[in-house]
């Protein structure tokens, strides 16, 4: 039997891609991540008093110690399970909601919170690229669940990407060359094209990390 410590990239991706079972325990975990997401949005907007900062820092350190005592290997973690299909289990990017998923095209949308701010009400450019990496990676995987890694990702910024408003995304396959999958995507706010990207994803072979 293969040890969870020696899984290759394909096996790990398939394991981590399985959705969490719906139990009271896992529902509580999702609710905790929702609370973390809300905390992230609140913390970037607030200037707490010295007393509040002292109290919150002590509480955060206590919670950190509690979580560190419950740490498990990557293959056993609930965080990120289900891939980008279950955005509630991801904190790095705004939650993506998929409206249409086909083998050559994906449509999705998101409403980013304040945590993803860059400056002057605009989303941080690095977050825009991270969204494209998640979206285009999902496109490269297709409906067959291929396991791919990013070879390159180029983002072109066309307009400010706002926060707290619906953003629509589309991705499509441009071409396929054996294990190489060339994909492109666009991010829209209404009729305004905010950003577009093109990327190359390479399908993993057995034994690849």
Secondary structure as a PSIPRED ss2 file (coil, helix, strand):
# PSIPRED VFORMAT (PSIPRED V4.0)

   1 X C   1.000  0.000  0.000
   2 X C   1.000  0.000  0.000
   3 X C   1.000  0.000  0.000
   4 X H   0.000  1.000  0.000
   5 X H   0.000  1.000  0.000
   6 X H   0.000  1.000  0.000
   7 X C   1.000  0.000  0.000
   8 X C   1.000  0.000  0.000
   9 X H   0.000  1.000  0.000
  10 X H   0.000  1.000  0.000
  11 X H   0.000  1.000  0.000
  12 X H   0.000  1.000  0.000
  13 X H   0.000  1.000  0.000
  14 X H   0.000  1.000  0.000
  15 X H   0.000  1.000  0.000
  16 X H   0.000  1.000  0.000
  17 X C   1.000  0.000  0.000
  18 X C   1.000  0.000  0.000
  19 X C   1.000  0.000  0.000
  20 X C   1.000  0.000  0.000
  21 X C   1.000  0.000  0.000
  22 X C   1.000  0.000  0.000
  23 X C   1.000  0.000  0.000
  24 X H   0.000  1.000  0.000
  25 X H   0.000  1.000  0.000
  26 X H   0.000  1.000  0.000
  27 X H   0.000  1.000  0.000
  28 X H   0.000  1.000  0.000
  29 X H   0.000  1.000  0.000
  30 X H   0.000  1.000  0.000
  31 X H   0.000  1.000  0.000
  32 X H   0.000  1.000  0.000
  33 X H   0.000  1.000  0.000
  34 X H   0.000  1.000  0.000
  35 X H   0.000  1.000  0.000
  36 X H   0.000  1.000  0.000
  37 X H   0.000  1.000  0.000
  38 X H   0.000  1.000  0.000
  39 X H   0.000  1.000  0.000
  40 X H   0.000  1.000  0.000
  41 X H   0.000  1.000  0.000
  42 X H   0.000  1.000  0.000
  43 X H   0.000  1.000  0.000
  44 X C   1.000  0.000  0.000
  45 X C   1.000  0.000  0.000
  46 X C   1.000  0.000  0.000
  47 X C   1.000  0.000  0.000
  48 X C   1.000  0.000  0.000
  49 X C   1.000  0.000  0.000
  50 X H   0.000  1.000  0.000
  51 X H   0.000  1.000  0.000
  52 X H   0.000  1.000  0.000
  53 X H   0.000  1.000  0.000
  54 X H   0.000  1.000  0.000
  55 X H   0.000  1.000  0.000
  56 X H   0.000  1.000  0.000
  57 X H   0.000  1.000  0.000
  58 X H   0.000  1.000  0.000
  59 X H   0.000  1.000  0.000
  60 X H   0.000  1.000  0.000
  61 X H   0.000  1.000  0.000
  62 X H   0.000  1.000  0.000
  63 X H   0.000  1.000  0.000
  64 X H   0.000  1.000  0.000
  65 X H   0.000  1.000  0.000
  66 X H   0.000  1.000  0.000
  67 X H   0.000  1.000  0.000
  68 X H   0.000  1.000  0.000
  69 X C   1.000  0.000  0.000
  70 X C   1.000  0.000  0.000
  71 X C   1.000  0.000  0.000
  72 X C   1.000  0.000  0.000
  73 X C   1.000  0.000  0.000
  74 X H   0.000  1.000  0.000
  75 X H   0.000  1.000  0.000
  76 X H   0.000  1.000  0.000
  77 X C   1.000  0.000  0.000
  78 X C   1.000  0.000  0.000
  79 X C   1.000  0.000  0.000
  80 X C   1.000  0.000  0.000
  81 X C   1.000  0.000  0.000
  82 X C   1.000  0.000  0.000
  83 X H   0.000  1.000  0.000
  84 X H   0.000  1.000  0.000
  85 X H   0.000  1.000  0.000
  86 X C   1.000  0.000  0.000
  87 X H   0.000  1.000  0.000
  88 X H   0.000  1.000  0.000
  89 X H   0.000  1.000  0.000
  90 X C   1.000  0.000  0.000
  91 X C   1.000  0.000  0.000
  92 X C   1.000  0.000  0.000
  93 X C   1.000  0.000  0.000
  94 X C   1.000  0.000  0.000
  95 X C   1.000  0.000  0.000
  96 X C   1.000  0.000  0.000
  97 X E   0.000  0.000  1.000
  98 X E   0.000  0.000  1.000
  99 X E   0.000  0.000  1.000
 100 X E   0.000  0.000  1.000
 101 X E   0.000  0.000  1.000
 102 X C   1.000  0.000  0.000
 103 X C   1.000  0.000  0.000
 104 X C   1.000  0.000  0.000
 105 X E   0.000  0.000  1.000
 106 X E   0.000  0.000  1.000
 107 X E   0.000  0.000  1.000
 108 X E   0.000  0.000  1.000
 109 X E   0.000  0.000  1.000
 110 X E   0.000  0.000  1.000
 111 X E   0.000  0.000  1.000
 112 X C   1.000  0.000  0.000
 113 X C   1.000  0.000  0.000
 114 X H   0.000  1.000  0.000
 115 X H   0.000  1.000  0.000
 116 X H   0.000  1.000  0.000
 117 X E   0.000  0.000  1.000
 118 X E   0.000  0.000  1.000
 119 X E   0.000  0.000  1.000
 120 X C   1.000  0.000  0.000
 121 X C   1.000  0.000  0.000
 122 X E   0.000  0.000  1.000
 123 X E   0.000  0.000  1.000
 124 X C   1.000  0.000  0.000
 125 X H   0.000  1.000  0.000
 126 X H   0.000  1.000  0.000
 127 X H   0.000  1.000  0.000
 128 X H   0.000  1.000  0.000
 129 X H   0.000  1.000  0.000
 130 X H   0.000  1.000  0.000
 131 X H   0.000  1.000  0.000
 132 X H   0.000  1.000  0.000
 133 X H   0.000  1.000  0.000
 134 X H   0.000  1.000  0.000
 135 X H   0.000  1.000  0.000
 136 X H   0.000  1.000  0.000
 137 X H   0.000  1.000  0.000
 138 X H   0.000  1.000  0.000
 139 X H   0.000  1.000  0.000
 140 X H   0.000  1.000  0.000
 141 X H   0.000  1.000  0.000
 142 X C   1.000  0.000  0.000
 143 X C   1.000  0.000  0.000
 144 X C   1.000  0.000  0.000
 145 X C   1.000  0.000  0.000
 146 X C   1.000  0.000  0.000
 147 X C   1.000  0.000  0.000
 148 X E   0.000  0.000  1.000
 149 X E   0.000  0.000  1.000
 150 X E   0.000  0.000  1.000
 151 X E   0.000  0.000  1.000
 152 X E   0.000  0.000  1.000
 153 X E   0.000  0.000  1.000
 154 X E   0.000  0.000  1.000
 155 X E   0.000  0.000  1.000
 156 X E   0.000  0.000  1.000
 157 X E   0.000  0.000  1.000
 158 X C   1.000  0.000  0.000
 159 X C   1.000  0.000  0.000
 160 X C   1.000  0.000  0.000
 161 X C   1.000  0.000  0.000
 162 X E   0.000  0.000  1.000
 163 X C   1.000  0.000  0.000
 164 X C   1.000  0.000  0.000
 165 X C   1.000  0.000  0.000
 166 X E   0.000  0.000  1.000
 167 X E   0.000  0.000  1.000
 168 X E   0.000  0.000  1.000
 169 X E   0.000  0.000  1.000
 170 X E   0.000  0.000  1.000
 171 X E   0.000  0.000  1.000
 172 X E   0.000  0.000  1.000
 173 X E   0.000  0.000  1.000
 174 X E   0.000  0.000  1.000
 175 X E   0.000  0.000  1.000
 176 X E   0.000  0.000  1.000
 177 X E   0.000  0.000  1.000
 178 X C   1.000  0.000  0.000
 179 X C   1.000  0.000  0.000
 180 X E   0.000  0.000  1.000
 181 X E   0.000  0.000  1.000
 182 X E   0.000  0.000  1.000
 183 X E   0.000  0.000  1.000
 184 X E   0.000  0.000  1.000
 185 X E   0.000  0.000  1.000
 186 X E   0.000  0.000  1.000
 187 X E   0.000  0.000  1.000
 188 X E   0.000  0.000  1.000
 189 X E   0.000  0.000  1.000
 190 X C   1.000  0.000  0.000
 191 X C   1.000  0.000  0.000
 192 X E   0.000  0.000  1.000
 193 X E   0.000  0.000  1.000
 194 X E   0.000  0.000  1.000
 195 X E   0.000  0.000  1.000
 196 X E   0.000  0.000  1.000
 197 X E   0.000  0.000  1.000
 198 X E   0.000  0.000  1.000
 199 X E   0.000  0.000  1.000
 200 X E   0.000  0.000  1.000
 201 X E   0.000  0.000  1.000
 202 X E   0.000  0.000  1.000
 203 X E   0.000  0.000  1.000
 204 X C   1.000  0.000  0.000
 205 X C   1.000  0.000  0.000
 206 X C   1.000  0.000  0.000
 207 X C   1.000  0.000  0.000
 208 X C   1.000  0.000  0.000
 209 X C   1.000  0.000  0.000
